Each structure stands twice: as C-alpha cells, then as structure tokens.
Amino acid sequence: MSYLDTIEELCQAGLHPARTCAETKKTTGKALIGCVPYHTPDEVIYAGGCVPVGLWGGNPEFKQADRYLQSFCCGLLRAVVEYSMDGTYGILSGIVVPTFCDSMKCTLENLKLSAPEGTPVLGMSYGQQRKLKAGREYTIREYKRIRHEIEKISGSAITDEKVEAAFALYEDYRATMRAFEEAAAEHPEIITAKKRMMIIKAGLFMDKAEYTPKVKEIVEGLKQEGPSDFDGRRVIVTGIMAEPAEILDIFEENGIAIVADEMSLGSRLWRTPGREDVQDVYERMAYRFADTEADCFMYEPEKLRGQYMLALKERYNADAVVVMMMKFCDPEQYDYPIYKAELEKAGVPMLYMEVDQQTTGFEQLRTRIQSFREMLM
C-alpha cells in the first residue's frame, strides 16, 4: 500500500469520528475517555490503559442542549452537550473537561447530568500563572488527581513508569506532527487544505501507537516526491478549528493551500515539546504546559500570537492569513484586535470569517473566499 492510500485512510478516519472511535475501541480493546478541548492530560489517560479521544463537537440535530446552555455558547460545546444527551457518547468510559473559559465551566456541570448514566465526568483545572513554580505545582496536583480518577475507571494502578512510557509515545507523536507540517507545506498539491485538516483530526480518535506510524509513512512518502508544481496561494489559518469542512472544499476550488496553522485543532496540539532536562515526568508535563505560548487559552500579557503568525508567514512563504473565528468564542475574540493590528501594520493580507460548525449555507463565504483569492493574484 502506498503512502497515498494511507492519506486516504486517515482522511476517512477524520471525516467519520464516531466510526473511527468504535474501530479504535474494537481493535485495541481499551476503554475510551472523551476529552473535551483543550490541553487535556492525554498522557495520564493513556498510562491508565485507556485511549483519549477528542470531543470536538459536530453538527447534530439540536433537540435538548439549548434548554441548558446560554444562547451565546459556542457551537462546539453546544454539540458536545447534545451528543451527551442523545446517547452518542455511550461508547465512552469517562469524560475529561478542562475549564479554560466560562462556557467550558458550565459545560462541565451540564455533562455531569447529561452524560450517559454512570459515566464519570472529570473537571481539569490548570494553573494560569504557569510560569511560576506555584502554578506548575498546582498543575501537577491536578494531573495526579486525574490519575487517581482514571485508576478508578480502568481498575489498574498508574505507575510513574507507565506515565513515562505514555509521555514518550506522545512526544514521538508531537515530533512526527511537526515533521508532517513541514513536509505537507512542501507539497500542497498532494496535501490539500481539506486533506491536511482531516489527517490531523484523525489523530484525535485513534491510538497514537497506531496513528503515529501512519503519519511517519506519509512524511517519508512526501520526502520522496519531486519539486511541487503548486501555483496557487499559500495561507496560514488561525482560530479554534478549520470547520465546517465544506469551507476547505471552497479553498481547494480556488487554489488556496494551508501551509501552516495556528489553531487548537492543529499545531497547538504538538508545537511545544517537553523539556529534556527535567527528570520527573509530571514536571515535564507541567513545564510543557508552562512553555506553551501564543495560545488564546493561556494567560499571556505579551499577547504573542501576532508575532508568532508573522514568523510563520516568513517561514512558510505564505501569502496571507485567514482568520476562522468560531462564533461566540470569547478567548479567540479577545485576541483578535491585537494580532489584527500587528498583521495590518506588517502589510499582511488577512481574511476574517466567522464560522460555526452548524453552518449549512456557504455561498456568502464562497464569494468572500473567491474575492480574497483574486486580491492575492
């Protein structure tokens, strides 16, 4: 099987989350722990003999969730609550919810009642003063509290050695994804905007021990290709996630490739490596969180996202930045005026699009993307 077949396999896995999760549970024999975005303690979950799988919303038929959530809650979390109420999450043995924003905090409390009966729902709180020793110590205590809860779910002890092995596996995954990002940018004629995002998304629903070798195969295949003949426009996307996927179809119709991203369902998952000079595995995890920058969910007085995207533009020879602003996402909206001013000052073309996973009509967006493409010619 060629690496092109592997690309198609992972694209299908990313397009069909429920099916992929069911296959993961069947092939691994492991319990699945649902992880509501963002920055969940995946290594601790994996060390407990479970597979962490992403709960990144979707487009359900809303029948119940809106009775319990505020009207200005983002579509991602609305979908998570709807899926928990309609039984979709019945395959899960537990759910972990970080609490970075107000909507996530109320989602945590709603899930405790709406999740299938008997499903443990665990809140995860991070120390936002993460650069301080006290902040790291707080985060470590939270990791260990979650470890204790996962032990109760899995019925097996989570030793430091198991966490070490899980952290090593996830570090390999993160390094592989950084290599994929580089290789994909060299061949946008093969890794189109939609394929890029679906390959990334597939990793949310698979065991990393199975997923990472497949991405390595793709990276090696891309390295064997000759020079790219792509003559379209190269963009960086920023936001929470590049969905609905129909928008990426419009990118491809207009010869627009995503050569890098600054997204939660994207490079924020892997761009920060662990520190090699830190011995204790929980400290390495806490330092990795502390070292994360240019992220809307982090306390960051300097607000580095604009400078980070300018560096990406130079590194990947991008023509423009596309902002995919999730509707009602306060943390993203707070950052926007700051990096917008920085990008405009640097003369970087920018397209702002408010997106919602539940969008059904795309003609207005199609017109805007077409016009933006013509501006870049």
C-alpha positions in Angstrom: 0.0 0.0 0.0 1.4 3.4 -1.0 1.5 6.4 1.3 -1.3 7.9 -0.8 -3.5 5.1 0.4 -2.6 5.9 3.9 -3.5 9.6 3.3 -7.0 8.5 2.1 -7.3 6.1 5.1 -6.6 8.9 7.6 -8.8 11.3 5.8 -11.7 8.9 6.1 -10.9 8.4 9.8 -11.0 12.2 10.3 -14.3 12.6 8.4 -16.1 9.9 10.5 -15.2 10.3 14.2 -17.9 8.0 15.6 -16.9 5.2 13.3 -13.2 5.7 14.0 -13.7 5.7 17.7 -15.7 2.5 17.5 -13.0 0.9 15.5 -10.3 2.1 18.0 -12.2 0.5 20.9 -12.7 -2.7 19.0 -9.1 -3.1 17.7 -7.3 -2.0 20.9 -9.7 -3.5 23.4 -9.2 -0.4 25.5 -11.7 1.9 27.2 -12.2 5.3 25.6 -12.0 8.5 27.6 -13.6 11.5 25.9 -11.5 14.7 26.0 -13.3 18.0 25.6 -10.8 20.6 24.2 -8.3 21.9 25.1 -4.9 20.7 26.6 -6.3 17.6 28.2 -3.9 15.3 30.2 -3.8 12.7 27.5 -0.6 11.0 28.7 -2.1 10.3 32.1 -5.2 8.8 30.5 -3.1 6.7 28.1 -1.0 5.5 31.0 -4.2 4.1 32.6 -4.7 1.7 29.7 -7.3 3.9 28.1 -7.4 5.8 24.8 -8.1 9.5 25.0 -10.4 10.6 22.1 -11.3 14.1 21.2 -14.8 15.5 21.7 -14.7 18.4 19.2 -18.4 19.0 18.6 -20.1 18.4 15.2 -23.4 19.1 13.6 -26.1 17.3 15.5 -29.8 18.0 15.3 -30.3 20.1 18.4 -33.2 18.9 20.4 -32.2 19.2 24.0 -28.9 21.0 24.7 -30.2 24.5 24.1 -32.5 24.1 27.1 -29.5 24.0 29.4 -26.9 26.3 27.7 -26.8 30.1 27.2 -27.7 31.3 23.7 -24.1 32.7 23.3 -22.4 29.4 24.0 -20.1 28.3 21.1 -21.4 25.6 18.7 -18.6 23.2 19.6 -19.7 22.9 23.3 -23.4 23.0 22.4 -22.8 20.0 20.2 -20.8 18.2 22.9 -23.8 18.6 25.3 -26.3 17.5 22.7 -24.2 14.4 21.9 -24.0 13.6 25.6 -27.8 13.8 25.9 -28.7 11.8 22.8 -26.5 8.8 23.7 -23.8 9.3 21.2 -21.2 9.3 24.0 -22.4 6.0 25.3 -19.2 4.4 24.0 -17.1 6.4 26.4 -16.0 5.2 29.9 -15.4 8.7 31.1 -15.1 12.3 30.0 -12.5 14.9 30.9 -13.3 18.6 30.7 -10.7 21.4 31.1 -12.1 24.7 32.3 -10.4 27.5 30.3 -13.5 29.6 29.7 -16.9 30.3 31.2 -18.7 28.2 28.7 -16.4 25.2 29.4 -17.1 25.6 33.1 -20.9 25.4 32.7 -20.4 22.6 30.1 -18.6 20.6 32.8 -21.5 20.9 35.2 -24.1 20.1 32.5 -22.2 17.0 31.4 -22.3 15.6 34.9 -26.0 15.3 34.5 -26.4 14.8 30.8 -23.7 12.2 30.1 -24.9 8.6 29.9 -25.7 7.2 33.3 -22.7 6.0 35.2 -20.2 7.9 33.0 -17.7 9.7 35.2 -17.2 13.4 34.2 -13.9 14.9 35.4 -13.0 18.6 35.5 -9.4 19.6 34.9 -8.1 22.9 36.1 -4.8 24.4 35.0 -2.7 26.9 36.9 -2.8 30.0 34.6 0.2 31.5 36.4 2.0 28.7 34.7 5.4 30.4 34.5 5.6 30.4 38.4 6.7 27.4 40.4 3.4 27.6 42.3 1.5 27.4 39.0 3.4 24.3 37.9 2.9 22.7 41.3 -0.9 23.3 41.1 -1.0 21.8 37.6 1.0 18.7 38.8 -1.5 18.2 41.6 -4.3 18.3 39.1 -2.5 15.7 36.9 -2.2 13.4 39.9 -5.8 13.9 40.9 -6.9 13.0 37.4 -4.5 10.0 37.6 -6.4 8.8 40.7 -9.8 9.2 38.9 -8.6 7.3 35.8 -7.3 4.5 38.0 -10.8 4.1 39.4 -12.2 3.9 35.8 -9.6 1.5 34.5 -9.2 -0.6 37.6 -5.4 -0.6 37.3 -2.6 1.4 39.0 -0.9 4.1 37.0 2.7 4.0 37.9 5.3 6.6 37.1 6.9 4.2 34.6 3.6 3.9 32.7 3.3 7.7 32.6 6.9 7.9 31.4 6.1 5.5 28.5 2.9 7.4 27.6 4.8 10.7 27.6 7.5 9.3 25.3 4.8 8.0 23.0 3.1 11.4 22.8 6.4 13.2 22.4 7.1 11.0 19.4 3.6 11.9 18.1 4.3 15.6 18.5 7.7 15.4 16.8 6.1 13.4 13.9 3.3 16.0 13.5 5.9 18.8 13.4 7.7 16.9 10.6 4.3 16.4 8.9 3.6 20.1 9.0 6.9 20.8 7.2 6.5 18.1 4.6 2.9 19.0 3.9 3.8 22.6 3.3 6.3 21.5 0.6 3.6 19.6 -1.3 0.2 21.4 -1.1 -0.7 19.8 -4.5 -0.9 16.4 -2.5 -1.8 17.5 1.0 -4.7 19.9 0.1 -6.4 22.1 2.7 -9.1 19.5 3.5 -6.7 16.5 3.5 -4.3 18.3 5.8 -7.0 19.0 8.4 -8.6 15.6 8.1 -5.2 13.8 8.7 -4.7 16.0 11.7 -8.2 15.3 13.0 -7.9 11.6 12.6 -5.3 11.6 15.4 -8.0 12.6 17.8 -9.8 9.4 17.5 -7.0 6.8 17.2 -4.5 5.2 19.5 -1.3 7.2 19.0 0.6 3.9 18.8 -1.3 3.1 15.6 -1.7 6.7 14.3 1.9 8.0 14.5 3.5 5.3 12.3 0.9 6.1 9.6 1.8 9.8 9.7 5.5 8.9 9.5 4.8 6.8 6.4 3.1 9.9 4.8 6.1 12.1 5.8 8.6 9.7 4.2 6.4 9.4 1.1 6.3 13.2 0.7 10.0 13.5 1.1 10.5 11.2 -1.9 8.4 13.4 -4.2 9.9 15.8 -6.7 9.5 19.6 -6.5 6.0 20.8 -6.1 4.1 22.2 -9.1 1.5 24.0 -7.0 0.9 27.5 -8.4 -2.0 28.6 -6.1 -1.9 30.8 -3.0 -0.4 29.7 0.3 -2.2 30.8 3.5 -1.9 30.4 7.3 -5.1 29.8 9.2 -5.7 30.7 12.8 -8.6 30.0 15.2 -10.0 27.0 17.0 -10.6 24.7 14.1 -11.0 24.8 10.3 -14.6 23.6 10.2 -17.1 23.1 8.7 -15.1 21.0 6.2 -17.1 22.5 3.3 -15.1 25.7 3.7 -11.9 23.8 2.9 -13.6 22.5 -0.2 -14.0 26.1 -1.3 -10.3 26.7 -0.5 -9.4 23.9 -2.9 -11.8 25.1 -5.6 -9.9 28.5 -5.5 -6.4 27.1 -5.5 -5.7 28.0 -1.8 -3.5 25.8 0.3 -3.0 25.8 4.0 0.8 25.7 4.6 0.7 26.3 8.3 -1.8 26.9 11.1 -2.2 28.5 14.5 -5.2 26.5 15.7 -6.4 24.5 18.6 -7.2 21.6 16.3 -3.9 21.9 14.7 -0.4 23.0 15.7 -1.3 23.9 19.2 -1.6 20.1 19.8 2.1 19.5 19.0 4.2 22.5 18.6 5.5 22.7 22.2 8.0 19.9 23.0 8.7 18.6 26.5 11.9 19.7 28.3 14.6 17.0 28.1 16.5 18.4 31.1 13.6 17.8 33.5 13.6 14.3 35.1 10.2 13.9 36.8 7.5 13.1 34.2 4.8 15.2 35.9 7.1 18.2 36.0 7.9 17.6 32.3 4.1 17.7 31.6 3.7 20.8 33.7 6.6 22.6 32.0 5.3 21.7 28.6 2.0 23.4 29.5 4.0 26.3 31.0 6.1 26.7 27.8 3.1 26.9 25.6 2.7 30.4 24.1 0.7 32.3 21.5 -2.4 30.4 22.6 -5.7 32.2 23.3 -6.4 30.0 26.3 -3.2 30.9 28.1 -2.6 33.9 30.4 -0.2 35.9 28.3 0.2 39.7 29.0 2.6 40.0 26.0 0.0 38.6 23.5 2.5 36.9 21.2 0.1 35.5 18.5 0.6 38.3 16.1 4.4 37.9 16.2 4.1 34.1 16.0 2.0 34.3 12.8 4.4 36.8 11.2 7.2 34.3 11.9 5.1 31.5 10.3 4.4 33.7 7.3 8.2 34.1 6.7 9.0 30.5 7.4 6.4 29.0 5.1 6.4 31.8 2.5 2.7 32.4 3.0 0.7 34.9 1.0 -1.9 35.7 3.6 -3.6 34.9 6.9 -7.1 33.5 7.2 -8.9 34.0 10.5 -11.5 31.3 11.1 -13.3 32.9 14.1 -15.5 30.5 16.0 -18.8 32.2 16.7 -19.2 33.1 20.4 -15.6 32.1 21.3 -14.6 34.8 23.8 -10.9 33.8 24.2 -10.4 34.0 20.5 -12.3 37.2 20.1 -10.3 38.9 22.8 -7.0 38.2 20.9 -8.3 39.3 17.5 -7.9 43.1 17.7 -4.3 42.8 19.0 -3.0 40.5 16.3 -5.1 42.1 13.6 -3.3 45.4 14.2 0.1 43.7 14.1 -0.6 41.9 10.9 -2.0 45.0 9.2 1.0 47.0 10.3 3.2 44.4 8.7 1.1 44.6 5.5 -0.1 41.0 5.6 -3.4 40.4 3.7 -6.0 38.9 6.0 -9.4 37.4 5.6 -11.7 37.3 8.6 -14.5 34.7 8.6 -16.9 34.0 11.5 -17.5 30.2 11.4 -19.9 27.8 13.2 -19.8 24.0 12.9 -23.6 24.1 12.4 -23.4 26.4 9.3 -25.4 25.0 6.3 -25.2 27.7 3.7 -21.8 28.6 2.2 -22.5 30.8 -0.8 -21.6 34.0 1.0 -18.4 32.5 2.3 -17.7 31.2 -1.2 -18.0 34.7 -2.6 -15.7 36.2 0.0 -13.1 33.5 -0.5 -13.2 33.9 -4.3 -12.8 37.7 -3.9 -9.9 37.3 -1.5 -8.2 34.9 -3.9 -8.5 37.5 -6.7 -7.0 40.1 -4.4 -3.9 37.9 -3.9 -3.2 37.4 -7.6 
